[in-house]
Amino acid sequence: MNLVPADDLKEITWSIDEFRKKCCGGKSANWVRTFIFDEFPETDYANGGWCIAPHKQLGQRSTTIFAYEATRWMEAHKYDIDWNARLVS
């Protein structure tokens, strides 16, 4: 099943694409930003979380996610996320 032991994720960072594919069932980057990063501000590194520049703020080239912390948080909050939410076009 291509599972990676949690300890092997320490010191690993992911892009938004890697995170959405590995932890969010392939949801779009905009979906992840809206329904995870915006709904749960504690994920933002500025708030003590595991995601640097969730919206690619000025001065940041891209979103950076600490894999180990992100996977632990996702496991603890998987039932808090509205996986059926849809982006309004």
BELDA-V942169 format. One record per backbone hydrogen bond with DSSP energy under -1.0 kcal/mol. CO is the residue of the C=O (numbers start at 0). NH is the residue of the N-H. If there is no record, write none. Layout:
co = [CO:CO]
nh = [NH:NH]
This chain:
co = [4:5:6:8:11:13:14:15:16:17:18:19:23:27:28:29:30:31:31:32:35:39:40:42:43:43:44:49:50:51:52:56:63:64:65:66:67:68:69:70:71:72:76:76:80:81]
nh = [7:8:9:11:66:64:18:19:20:21:22:25:26:31:32:33:34:35:36:37:39:42:43:50:46:48:47:65:44:63:55:59:51:13:69:70:71:72:73:74:75:76:79:80:82:84]
